[in-house]
Amino acid sequence: MPKITFELITLFPDFFETPLQTSLLKKALDKNLVKINTYNLRDWGVGKNKQVDDRPFGGGPGMVLKPDVLASCLRAIVSKTKDVPYVIVLDPAGTKYTQERALQLSRKDRLILICGHYEGIDERFKKIYADEEISIGDYILSGGETAALVLIDTITRLVPGFLGKEESSIRESFSKVPVDGKQTPLLDYPVYTRPEDFEERKVPKVLLSGNHKKIDLWRKNKAIEKTAKERPDLLR
Ligand SMILES: C[S@@+](CC[C@H](N)C(=O)[O-])C[C@H]1O[C@@H](n2cnc3c(N)ncnc32)[C@H](O)[C@@H]1O
């Protein structure tokens, strides 16, 4: 049984084909760690043209996804199983997505991800049906599909069994580390590999010392230094 099922509501199911058949996501699907079902919203469209959107009340450019169409699609998905899914609408005005939120969502059994398009989604649908609206950053994508893929990738790699034992113990950017007695999210420390000398830049000596205590301390200090320079907001 998969540890988590993603149900994707989209107007462009083809968008997901290659990413889900590539690299680690494919491995997770093959191992049945996660399951991903895609639903073409058009199948719930109304009338002979299978209409899914309409002009905004009050005028203005673009088209808005219809709440009735989205609700029928959602109801059809929800009625398939007994468990209560968690409904996420991808929206630039939603709560900003973080690694911490990815970890919390990786503990859910079933996530429904709703991808908007054009001018967006009728406000009433979001307010009635969404458990959460999530933004992946302060910029505008042309559709929620890219954002849904970001959620699927970040959540899947946190599902137990996805990363090998060795990989899962590796600290990554945004993992919390004790700094002055407080759990603090830090950026990752810099990493190096062979050759030792590259275009007149040498690998820091401490990394060649074999002294793991010293190496750990150096890495932690570098992570703090890098975070203070690039992302001081994380240290606040
Ligand atoms: C062109 S956008 C609509 C933008 C909307 N008119 C606005 O200004 O807020 C179309 C869809 O892309 C998705 N989208 C765009 N930017 C996003 C972001 N930063 N995070 C999550 N979803 C996003 C949403 O699903 C949205 O409904």
The ligand as an SDF file (V2000), in Angstrom:
LIG
                    3D

 27 29  0  0  0  0  0  0  0  0999 V2000
   -1.5350   32.9020  -13.9260 C   0  0  0  0  0  0  0  0  0  0  0  0
   -1.8430   32.2310  -12.3610 S   0  0  0  0  0  0  0  0  0  0  0  0
   -3.0890   33.2680  -11.7260 C   0  0  0  0  0  0  0  0  0  0  0  0
   -2.5180   34.4300  -11.0120 C   0  0  0  0  0  0  0  0  0  0  0  0
   -3.5680   35.3090  -10.3300 C   0  0  0  0  0  0  0  0  0  0  0  0
   -4.3140   36.0400  -11.2810 N   0  0  0  0  0  0  0  0  0  0  0  0
   -2.8450   36.2650   -9.3880 C   0  0  0  0  0  0  0  0  0  0  0  0
   -2.4210   37.3140   -9.8350 O   0  0  0  0  0  0  0  0  0  0  0  0
   -2.6890   35.9260   -8.2040 O   0  0  0  0  0  0  0  0  0  0  0  0
   -2.6710   30.7420  -12.7100 C   0  0  0  0  0  0  0  0  0  0  0  0
   -2.5150   29.6350  -11.6940 C   0  0  0  0  0  0  0  0  0  0  0  0
   -1.1530   29.2880  -11.5400 O   0  0  0  0  0  0  0  0  0  0  0  0
   -0.9170   28.8050  -10.2330 C   0  0  0  0  0  0  0  0  0  0  0  0
    0.1820   29.6040   -9.6440 N   0  0  0  0  0  0  0  0  0  0  0  0
    0.7620   30.6870  -10.1790 C   0  0  0  0  0  0  0  0  0  0  0  0
    1.7470   31.1400   -9.4060 N   0  0  0  0  0  0  0  0  0  0  0  0
    1.8060   30.3160   -8.3430 C   0  0  0  0  0  0  0  0  0  0  0  0
    2.6290   30.2540   -7.1790 C   0  0  0  0  0  0  0  0  0  0  0  0
    3.5820   31.1430   -6.9530 N   0  0  0  0  0  0  0  0  0  0  0  0
    2.4160   29.2550   -6.2920 N   0  0  0  0  0  0  0  0  0  0  0  0
    1.4340   28.3450   -6.4950 C   0  0  0  0  0  0  0  0  0  0  0  0
    0.6280   28.3480   -7.5850 N   0  0  0  0  0  0  0  0  0  0  0  0
    0.8020   29.3140   -8.4930 C   0  0  0  0  0  0  0  0  0  0  0  0
   -2.2330   28.9280   -9.4740 C   0  0  0  0  0  0  0  0  0  0  0  0
   -2.8460   27.6570   -9.4660 O   0  0  0  0  0  0  0  0  0  0  0  0
   -2.9950   29.9500  -10.3080 C   0  0  0  0  0  0  0  0  0  0  0  0
   -4.3750   29.7820  -10.1610 O   0  0  0  0  0  0  0  0  0  0  0  0
  1  2  1  0
  2  3  1  0
  2 10  1  0
  3  4  1  0
  4  5  1  0
  5  6  1  0
  5  7  1  0
  7  8  2  0
  7  9  1  0
 10 11  1  0
 11 12  1  0
 11 26  1  0
 12 13  1  0
 13 14  1  0
 13 24  1  0
 14 15  1  0
 14 23  1  0
 15 16  2  0
 16 17  1  0
 17 18  1  0
 17 23  2  0
 18 19  1  0
 18 20  2  0
 20 21  1  0
 21 22  2  0
 22 23  1  0
 24 25  1  0
 24 26  1  0
 26 27  1  0
M  CHG  2   2   1   9  -1
M  END
$$$$
